[in-house]
Amino acid sequence: MSTIIELLKEKKLLVIDGSFASELEKAGLNLCDSLWSAKALYENPELVTKVHENYFESGADIAITGSYQAHVQGFLGKGFTHEKAIELIKLSVKLAKKAKENCLKKHPERKLAIAAAVGPYGAYLADGSEYVGNYGLSVKELEEFHEEKIESLASENPDFFAFETIPSFDEARAYVNILKRHENITGWFTFSCKDEKHISEGVEISEVAKFLDKENQVHAIGVNCTKPEYIEPLICEIKKATDKSVAVYSNTGENYDPVTKTWSGELADFTKYAKRWYESGAKLIGGCCRTLPEEIKAVCKFAKSI
């Protein structure tokens, strides 16, 4: 197992993979489901491994597991037993590790890592509230919702965790409280943001970064699932509040309608953006919604030039 801090001692820039769901859809999997990409864990686990391999072969250093929307409560709502729900959550790490092993057989010189994905409560609701964050739940209720999943993922020994698309300060507080009960867990916290300064619920990202700065298990702070044009100023806001590494992985720049679940607009130039984000202070860069191996190759091309 490697931590983010250890990996950054060897590379100036770590490349995170791209969209898990977009690669699944490109391969023909229908994700019109409340479980979204987590559906692949039981419907086509071989494809899950293949998607991770595709990103590793594109140059990614870090694969994020397919567990973003794999919540115990979500599986129970689809008729799975509690035991099966836990099994599928654990499987997400096993499949990513298998992809890592397969890649290392061909490229033994590479250093690869697995980040266990923890999506927000809004992902379970599947109504777009991960871009709003006002759930009406207490910090304690959010802890109770997330903790069993986090424990299940941790039992499979990923390298670290990706607490991602966090829309609210309270959800970040809940994760921190859980981490304090599980001292072996480290990872990054990345937030969905509404503009160049604020996370989705409206709190300034610098305020959240200041809160996380004192947490030793949080090795990086950043932004994901956000428009690429917002990323550079958000990095600057984070850097004002902390010396921790910054992780960013944006959407392609297209606009998402959570009601119709459709996208419109133009694609971002990830070669250009990777350079700007790195120069602004990001140490981990990848892609989120709608990005594919092509975008990750663009980030890798820049990473090799520094």
Sequence and secondary structure as in RCSB ss.txt:
>XXXX:A:sequence
MSTIIELLKEKKLLVIDGSFASELEKAGLNLCDSLWSAKALYENPELVTKVHENYFESGADIAITGSYQAHVQGF
LGKGFTHEKAIELIKLSVKLAKKAKENCLKKHPERKLAIAAAVGPYGAYLADGSEYVGNYGLSVKELEEFHEEKI
ESLASENPDFFAFETIPSFDEARAYVNILKRHENITGWFTFSCKDEKHISEGVEISEVAKFLDKENQVHAIGVNC
TKPEYIEPLICEIKKATDKSVAVYSNTGENYDPVTKTWSGELADFTKYAKRWYESGAKLIGGCCRTLPEEIKAVC
KFAKSI
>XXXX:A:secstr
   HHHHHTT SSEEB   HHHHHHHTT    STTGGGGHHHH HHHHHHHHHHHHHTT SEEE S TT  HHHH
HHTT  HHHHHHHHHHHHHHHHHHHHHHHHH TT   EEEEEE  HHHHHTSSGGGT      HHHHHHHHHHHH
HHHHTT  SEEEEEEE  HHHHHHHHHHHHT TT  EEEEE BSSSSBBTTS BHHHHHHHHHT TTEEEEEEES
S HHHHHHHHHHHHHH  SEEEEEE  S EEETTTTEEES    HHHHHHHHHHHTEEEEEE TT  HHHHHHHH
HHHHH 
